[in-house]
C-alpha cells in the first residue's frame, strides 16, 4: 500500500519539539544561566539536523519507518525483544506523559486570558487533537501545524529582537562551552527538548513512499534543504525564548515561576504580554498535543509489525490511547514545570540508545543500498551519541 507522504515533514518535527516543554525549559535556562547555555541549544539544533537527515533517508530509500527497518536489520531474538520493549515503553508510554504536559500547557495558555476553566480547555484541546488525528490526513495536520509554528515564530522572535539582547553575552554563550554540576541537568534537558527520540521515528515514517528509486537522490537533497530550514526555524524560536528570559529574568534577578512566564514579553508587548504569551503557549501545546500521539503511533505500530498509515485502524487506536492517557493525567491535576524539566532530561538519556539503533540501520547496505552513511555522517552521528552519553555519565557521577 502506498503511504501518504508529508510534503514538509521537517516542519512537523519542528512543531513536535516546540511544545510547552521547550517553552518552559528554555525560559528556565535563560532565567537561571542567562545566555550561558546557548551553546547547548546550537549544538542541539545542529545535532537534530544531522540525526533527522539520517531518519529521513531511511524513509525515502527503504520505504519504511525506522521501527519497521529495525525489524529487517535486527535478527537476534533477545536484542529484537529488547528493542520492542524499549520502544513500546519509552516511546509509547513516555509520549502519554508528554501528552499530559502538552495538553495542560495549551490549556494554561487559554485559561490565563479567559474566564473558562482549565479543565474545560483541557477537554476542548483534547477534542481538537482527536479530530486532527482521526482525520488520518497528514496534509490536513501539516497545514494546521505550520500556521501555529508561524504564530510562535512571530511572537517569540520579535520579542527577542525587541528586548535588545546583549550581543557580547550572546556570542560568549554560543562559543564558551561550560559543563559543571550546576548546569548539567539543564544542558541535558535542553538537548532532550530539541533532539526528540520519537521524532526520529515519525519523520522516517512520514517520508516512506513508493516512489521509483531513480528519484531518490533528488528527494534526499530536497528533504535535506527543507530540514535545515525547518530545524533552524525551530532553533531560532527556542533561542529567542531563552534570550528573552535572559534579558528579563536573569538580567533583573527575577525568579521565574508558573505565574510570571509571560514577563519576558513585557518589553515588547506591555500589558498585552500575557495575551500573546498565552497564544504562543497554546500554539506550542496544540502542535505537540497533535504530533506526540502521531509520532508515538508511528513508533509503536512499526515496531509491533502493525500498519503504519494514519488511516489504518491500528494506528488510530495507538494514537488514541496515547491521547486519552495524556488527557487522564492532565485531568488529574498534573503540575507540569518540575516534571517537564525531568521529562526532557530523561528524553536526552534515551536518545543515545535510539541513536545507536538509527546508526545501525542507516549503515545497513541491504536496506539503504548506495545511500548508507558516509565517513563524515558516521563521525558526526557517533560524536553526538558519545557526547550525550558523556553528559549522562557525568550527571550520574555527580549524584
DAFEN-V411149 format. One record per residue. N is the residue number from 1. OMEGA is omega in degrees with one decimal (NA if undefined). Layout:
<<N/OMEGA> <N/OMEGA>>
This chain:
<<1/177.9> <2/-176.6> <3/179.4> <4/-174.4> <5/174.1> <6/-179.8> <7/-179.1> <8/-174.1> <9/180.0> <10/178.8> <11/175.4> <12/177.4> <13/176.4> <14/177.9> <15/-178.9> <16/-176.0> <17/174.9> <18/178.0> <19/176.8> <20/177.9> <21/177.7> <22/179.2> <23/-177.8> <24/-177.3> <25/-179.6> <26/178.0> <27/-178.9> <28/177.4> <29/178.4> <30/-179.2> <31/-175.7> <32/-171.9> <33/-178.1> <34/178.9> <35/-170.2> <36/-177.6> <37/177.9> <38/179.3> <39/179.9> <40/176.6> <41/178.9> <42/176.0> <43/-176.9> <44/-179.9> <45/177.9> <46/-179.4> <47/177.7> <48/179.0> <49/-179.8> <50/-175.2> <51/-178.3> <52/174.1> <53/176.9> <54/179.4> <55/179.2> <56/-178.8> <57/178.2> <58/-179.5> <59/-176.9> <60/-173.5> <61/-171.7> <62/-173.9> <63/178.1> <64/168.5> <65/-178.6> <66/-178.1> <67/178.0> <68/-179.1> <69/177.2> <70/176.9> <71/-178.6> <72/-174.0> <73/-174.5> <74/-178.2> <75/-177.4> <76/-171.8> <77/-177.9> <78/178.1> <79/178.2> <80/178.1> <81/177.3> <82/179.9> <83/-179.2> <84/-178.4> <85/-179.6> <86/-176.2> <87/-179.7> <88/-177.9> <89/-174.6> <90/-177.6> <91/-178.3> <92/-178.7> <93/178.7> <94/179.2> <95/177.0> <96/177.6> <97/177.1> <98/-178.0> <99/177.4> <100/178.4> <101/179.1> <102/-178.1> <103/-180.0> <104/179.6> <105/177.9> <106/-178.9> <107/177.9> <108/179.0> <109/-177.8> <110/-178.3> <111/-177.4> <112/-177.7> <113/177.5> <114/176.8> <115/180.0> <116/-174.0> <117/178.9> <118/-177.8> <119/177.5> <120/178.9> <121/177.0> <122/179.3> <123/-178.5> <124/179.2> <125/176.8> <126/179.0> <127/178.6> <128/179.2> <129/-179.8> <130/179.3> <131/179.8> <132/-177.7> <133/-178.7> <134/178.8> <135/-179.4> <136/-176.8> <137/177.1> <138/-177.5> <139/177.0> <140/179.6> <141/-177.9> <142/-179.0> <143/178.8> <144/-174.9> <145/177.2> <146/177.9> <147/-179.2> <148/177.6> <149/178.6> <150/176.6> <151/179.2> <152/-179.5> <153/-177.3> <154/-175.4> <155/-170.7> <156/-178.8> <157/176.8> <158/178.9> <159/-179.6> <160/180.0> <161/-177.1> <162/-178.1> <163/179.9> <164/-176.0> <165/175.5> <166/-171.9> <167/177.5> <168/178.7> <169/179.3> <170/179.5> <171/179.1> <172/179.4> <173/179.3> <174/-171.2> <175/-177.4> <176/-179.6> <177/-176.9> <178/177.8> <179/176.0> <180/-175.3> <181/-175.9> <182/-173.8> <183/-173.3> <184/178.8> <185/179.8> <186/176.6> <187/179.2> <188/179.1> <189/178.2> <190/177.1> <191/-177.8> <192/180.0> <193/-179.5> <194/178.8> <195/-171.3> <196/-176.5> <197/-176.2> <198/176.5> <199/177.0> <200/178.5> <201/-175.5> <202/-174.9> <203/178.4> <204/178.8> <205/-179.8> <206/-175.5> <207/176.6> <208/-177.2> <209/177.5> <210/-177.6> <211/-179.6> <212/-175.4> <213/-177.1> <214/-179.9> <215/-172.9> <216/-176.1> <217/175.5> <218/177.5> <219/-178.6> <220/-180.0> <221/-179.8> <222/-179.8> <223/179.3> <224/177.9> <225/179.9> <226/177.9> <227/-179.7> <228/-179.9> <229/-176.6> <230/-176.0> <231/174.2> <232/176.4> <233/176.9> <234/177.9> <235/177.9> <236/177.9> <237/-178.0> <238/177.0> <239/179.1> <240/178.6> <241/178.4> <242/-177.7> <243/178.7> <244/177.1> <245/178.3> <246/-178.4> <247/-176.0> <248/-173.4> <249/-175.4> <250/-176.4> <251/-176.6> <252/178.1> <253/-179.4> <254/177.1> <255/-178.9> <256/174.3> <257/-174.5> <258/-174.2> <259/-176.0> <260/180.0> <261/-176.9> <262/-177.1> <263/-177.5> <264/178.3> <265/-176.6> <266/-180.0> <267/-179.7> <268/-166.0> <269/178.2> <270/-176.3> <271/178.4> <272/-176.8> <273/-178.5> <274/-180.0> <275/-176.2> <276/175.5> <277/177.7> <278/177.9> <279/178.7> <280/179.9> <281/177.1> <282/179.9> <283/179.0> <284/-178.4> <285/-177.3> <286/178.3> <287/-179.0> <288/177.6> <289/177.0> <290/-172.9> <291/-179.6> <292/175.3> <293/178.8> <294/-179.3> <295/178.8> <296/179.8> <297/176.2> <298/-176.9> <299/-174.4> <300/179.6> <301/-179.5> <302/-176.4> <303/177.8> <304/179.5> <305/178.7> <306/178.2> <307/-175.5> <308/175.9> <309/177.8> <310/179.0> <311/-177.4> <312/-177.5> <313/-178.7> <314/179.3> <315/-178.8> <316/179.0> <317/180.0> <318/178.5> <319/179.5> <320/178.8> <321/178.9> <322/179.1> <323/-178.4> <324/178.5> <325/178.0> <326/179.3> <327/180.0> <328/179.4> <329/179.1> <330/179.3> <331/-177.2> <332/177.9> <333/179.4> <334/178.4> <335/-165.4> <336/-160.8> <337/-178.5> <338/-178.8> <339/-179.8> <340/179.4> <341/178.5> <342/-177.9> <343/-179.8> <344/179.0> <345/177.2> <346/177.1> <347/-178.3> <348/179.5> <349/175.4> <350/-173.0> <351/-178.7> <352/180.0> <353/178.3> <354/177.9> <355/177.7> <356/175.0> <357/-178.7> <358/-178.3> <359/176.6> <360/-177.3> <361/-173.3> <362/174.9> <363/178.8> <364/-175.9> <365/-179.8> <366/-178.8> <367/-172.2> <368/-179.9> <369/-176.8> <370/-176.1> <371/174.8> <372/177.9> <373/168.5> <374/-178.4> <375/-177.9> <376/-179.9> <377/178.1> <378/179.5> <379/179.1> <380/-178.7> <381/179.9> <382/177.1> <383/178.1> <384/-180.0> <385/-177.1> <386/178.2> <387/-179.6> <388/174.6> <389/178.8> <390/176.9> <391/178.8> <392/178.2> <393/178.1> <394/179.4> <395/179.1> <396/-179.8> <397/-178.8> <398/-178.0> <399/NA>>
